[in-house]
Amino acid sequence: MEILDGKKAAQAIKDELKMEVAQLSVEGKKIPHLAAILVGTNGASETYVAAKVKACDEVGFKSTLVRFDADIPAVKLMEKIQELNNDPDVDGILVQLPLPKHIRESDVIDAIDPDKDVDGFHPVNIGKMLQGLPSFVPATPHGIMLLLEHFKVETKGKHAVVVGRSNIVGRPMSILLSSNSNPGNCTVTICHSHTQNLKELCLQADIIVAALGKPEFVTADMVKEGAVVVDVGITRLEDNTRKSGFKLKGDVQFDTVAPKCSWITPVPGGVGPMTIAALMKNTFVSCKMKN
Ligand code: GUN
């Protein structure tokens, strides 16, 4: 069994970006600039946004963090997005999800200029991705593809089972794995809460992507010998023995599943760092496209 070390792969991507940003500087060109919007004080969202801002610092990007209280009127958020859309210095805009209930997420995503939508959530980018055209690809599935590429995991002709059908992970993941690309060219089954024979389908999988948000859902009896297992789950479970007050659990029962795998991602240190590296890559591409 080998570990798909997301920390290591993400570092390699960030090191490369850092050199490319330094080159832009030498040439007197504009440096990539990511603007992140955080609404409210959700603990996990705070952590993710802080990690994104830190990654910008590491690679030499400019970043702006815009914070709003949880009760901000939707119209104020929209105004800010318009301002960032119109700011020629800003290359990438991300609004951290989830948003408070009174704000419709689809309205917010639709308001972002597709050319600055480095999260790849805008319908224009989703549509282009579906057609195999150049687009911003959502950071988590994009990061997983980069991880498979980094460790040269063979995907062509394999049966991939994606567990979870979210717009952010499961659905785009299924499209990317089935694309005519490398990694890619998989036969994909997408499973969800109404799938009847989930265990049997998982047992047929050469590659499992677990993205349903249920801690330790995938157990050893669901995994074929030699499978590649990618764990997208990152649930916070209360743990008073830790300073943070919680521990992170993936969607895969790592200790029992790992011995059966050819490759497996750890949690933390697997998909998480790759999501951020993919966001950085998208922001860099956005900057290069415009300058
Ligand atoms: N919430 C969970 N994942 C993501 C992500 O990739 N981007 C944003 N903006 N919010 C998220």
Boltz pocket constraint, residues with backbone or C-beta under 6 A from the ligand:
constraints:
  - pocket:
      binder: B
      contacts: [[A, 94], [A, 95], [A, 96], [A, 97], [A, 98], [A, 119], [A, 139], [A, 140], [A, 168], [A, 275]]
      max_distance: 6.0
